[in-house]
Structures are given as C-alpha cells and as structure tokens.
Amino acid sequence: MKIFRGCFVLIFILFLSSVPALAADRSLERQPPLPQEHIRKLKRIASFIAAELQRRSVKSVTVEDFTDFHKRPSATGTRMAREFSKQLTAIGDKNFMVVETGAEAIVIGTLVPFKDGGKWKLDIKAVSSDKSRIITSYTGIFKKAKTAKK
C-alpha cells in the first residue's frame, strides 16, 4: 500500500510540474501573429547578423528566447525570437546552420518597452558559445501593434 501511495504521489508531482510548461505553450498559441512590419524588420536584422556570422566563418548558431531587462522571458520575446530564428535559418542556408544546442555562437536578445508604452527596444547580440566574446550586435526600435478594440 505504501509503494502504491508513493508511486501515486510521484506521478502527481510529475504531472503538476508539466502543467506550467503546457500552459506556456498554449499561451503562445493564443498570441496574435507578429505584424508584417515586425517580420520585415527582423528579416533585415537577421541579414545583418548573418553577414557578420559568415564573415567570421561561424558554422552554427543558436537563437535563445528574447528576454526583458531582468532576463525574464515573455511571450512577445519568445515569438520574436522564433521569427528571428526562422529568418536567420533562411538567410544562412548554406553558410551556417541554426541549431538548438552545441553551436559556435549564440544569439541573445533583450526586448524592453519604452516608458510611453508605444514602442519596444530590441537589442540583439551574437556572442561566442562561452559568452566571452561579442561577435556582433544590433539595436532596433519596434512600434507596438495596434489591436482592434472590441
């Protein structure tokens, strides 16, 4: 009976630990897609970063989720990082690969809102895998998308 109870408790704890991860994935699905203006700007930034990665003969890169000023992830930062990764993959086609782990370089981003709430500042850096050397960086300003009022 004690073994059964112990197994039940273990399964219950494992289930509870997976619930926040599932909720986070679902919250991304409910987010509206990025505006075309943001996608175009991320594509331009990706082409700039890709040119520097190619110039320095980097063969693999990882894109981490973009965070806020306090290194906390956000749904918008995650969506922007995914789009940036997609654009970087398309540009780096034959010269380097975008991989999940074990890359020569890491792309990190910080997405910070302006005080007026109408814009974001996005700082993107490509750093060596041990984060000891900055390969290149870029700063862009994004206007927040206007949402339809209900």
TAMOPE-V957115 format. One record per pair of residues at least 12 apart in sequence whose ideal C-beta (glycine too) atoms are under 10 Angstrom apart, sorted by the first residue. I is the first residue (numbers start at 0). J is the second residue. D is the distance in whole Angstrom. If there is no record, write none. Layout:
BEGIN
i = [I	I]
j = [J	J]
d = [D	D]
END
This chain:
BEGIN
i = [23	23	23	24	26	26	27	27	27	27	27	29	30	30	30	30	31	31	31	31	32	32	32	33	33	33	33	33	33	33	34	34	34	34	34	35	36	36	36	37	37	37	37	37	37	37	37	37	37	37	38	38	38	38	38	39	40	40	40	40	40	40	40	40	41	41	41	41	41	41	41	41	41	41	41	41	41	41	42	42	42	42	42	42	42	43	43	43	44	44	44	44	44	44	44	44	44	44	45	45	45	45	45	45	45	45	45	45	45	45	45	45	45	46	46	46	46	46	47	47	47	47	47	47	47	48	48	48	48	48	48	48	48	48	48	48	48	48	48	48	48	49	49	49	49	49	49	49	49	49	49	49	49	50	50	50	50	51	51	51	51	51	51	52	52	52	52	52	52	52	52	52	52	52	53	53	53	53	53	54	54	54	55	55	55	55	55	55	55	56	56	56	57	57	57	57	57	57	57	57	57	57	57	57	58	58	58	58	58	58	58	58	59	59	59	59	59	59	59	59	59	59	59	60	60	60	60	60	60	60	60	60	60	60	60	60	60	60	60	61	61	61	61	61	61	61	61	61	61	61	61	61	61	62	62	62	62	62	62	62	62	62	62	62	62	62	62	62	62	62	62	62	62	63	63	63	63	63	63	63	63	64	64	64	64	64	64	64	64	64	64	65	65	65	65	65	65	65	65	65	65	65	65	65	65	65	65	66	66	66	66	66	66	67	67	67	67	67	68	68	68	68	68	68	69	69	70	70	72	73	73	75	75	75	75	75	75	76	76	76	76	76	76	77	79	79	79	79	79	79	80	80	80	80	80	83	83	83	83	83	84	84	84	85	87	87	100	101	102	102	103	103	103	104	104	104	104	104	104	104	104	104	105	105	105	105	105	105	105	105	106	106	106	106	106	106	107	107	107	107	107	107	107	108	108	108	108	108	108	109	109	109	109	109	110	110	110	112	112	113	113	113	113	115	116	117	117	117	118	118	118	118	119	119	119	119	119	120	120	120	120	121	121	121	121	121	122	122	122	122	123	123	123	123	123	124	124	124	125]
j = [72	74	77	77	74	77	74	75	77	78	81	74	74	75	77	78	78	144	146	147	78	82	144	75	78	79	81	82	141	144	141	142	143	144	145	144	141	142	144	75	78	79	82	119	121	139	141	142	143	144	79	82	83	85	86	86	79	83	86	121	139	140	141	142	79	80	81	82	83	84	85	86	87	108	121	123	139	141	82	83	85	86	87	89	90	86	137	139	83	86	87	106	108	121	123	137	138	139	62	82	83	84	85	86	87	88	89	90	91	97	106	123	137	86	87	89	90	91	90	123	125	135	136	137	139	60	62	83	86	87	90	91	104	106	123	124	125	134	135	136	137	86	87	88	89	90	91	92	94	95	97	125	135	90	91	94	135	104	125	134	135	136	137	87	90	91	94	95	103	104	106	125	134	135	90	91	93	94	95	94	134	135	95	103	104	125	127	134	135	94	95	103	91	94	95	96	102	103	104	125	127	128	134	135	91	94	95	96	98	102	103	104	91	95	96	97	98	100	101	102	103	104	128	84	87	88	91	95	96	97	98	102	103	104	105	106	125	128	134	84	96	97	98	99	100	101	102	103	104	105	106	107	128	80	81	82	83	84	85	86	87	88	97	98	99	102	104	105	106	107	108	123	125	76	77	80	84	105	106	107	108	76	77	78	79	80	81	84	107	108	110	77	78	79	80	81	83	106	107	108	109	110	111	119	121	122	123	80	107	108	109	110	111	109	110	111	112	119	109	110	111	112	120	122	109	111	107	109	110	110	112	110	112	119	141	143	144	108	109	110	111	119	121	110	108	110	119	121	123	141	106	107	108	110	123	97	106	108	121	123	97	99	106	97	106	125	128	128	127	128	127	128	134	124	125	126	127	128	130	132	134	135	124	125	126	127	128	129	130	134	123	124	125	126	134	135	122	123	124	125	126	130	136	121	122	123	124	137	139	121	122	123	124	138	122	123	141	141	143	140	141	142	143	143	143	142	143	145	140	141	142	143	139	140	141	142	143	138	139	140	141	137	138	139	140	141	136	137	138	139	135	136	137	138	139	136	137	138	137]
d = [9	8	9	10	6	9	6	10	6	7	8	9	5	8	9	6	9	8	8	10	8	9	10	9	6	7	9	6	9	8	9	9	9	4	9	10	8	7	8	10	9	7	7	9	9	10	6	9	10	7	10	6	10	9	8	10	10	10	10	9	6	9	6	10	7	9	10	5	5	10	9	6	9	10	9	9	8	9	9	9	9	5	9	8	8	9	9	8	7	8	9	10	9	8	6	5	9	6	9	9	6	9	9	4	4	9	8	6	8	10	9	9	9	8	9	10	5	10	10	9	10	8	10	6	10	8	10	9	9	7	9	9	9	7	7	9	5	9	6	9	6	9	6	10	9	4	5	9	8	8	10	9	10	9	10	10	9	10	7	6	4	9	9	8	9	7	8	6	9	6	9	6	7	8	9	7	10	5	7	10	9	9	10	9	8	9	10	6	8	9	9	9	9	9	6	10	8	5	5	8	9	10	7	10	10	8	5	7	10	9	6	9	9	6	5	8	5	10	7	4	5	7	9	9	7	9	7	6	7	6	7	5	7	5	7	6	7	9	9	9	10	7	6	7	7	8	4	9	7	5	7	9	8	6	8	10	6	4	9	10	6	9	6	9	9	9	10	8	5	8	8	9	9	10	10	7	9	6	7	5	8	6	5	9	9	5	8	10	9	8	10	7	9	5	5	10	8	9	8	3	7	5	10	10	7	9	8	9	8	7	6	7	10	7	6	6	8	10	6	9	5	9	10	10	10	10	10	8	10	7	10	6	9	8	9	9	10	7	8	5	10	9	9	10	7	6	9	7	10	8	8	9	6	9	9	10	7	7	9	7	6	10	8	9	7	10	10	8	10	6	7	6	9	10	5	7	6	6	10	9	6	9	9	7	6	8	6	9	7	9	6	7	5	8	9	10	9	7	5	8	7	8	10	6	7	5	8	9	10	7	5	8	8	10	8	9	8	10	8	8	10	10	9	10	7	7	6	9	6	6	5	6	9	7	5	8	7	7	8	6	8	8	7	5	8	6	7	8	5	8	9	7	5	8	8	4	8	10	9]
END
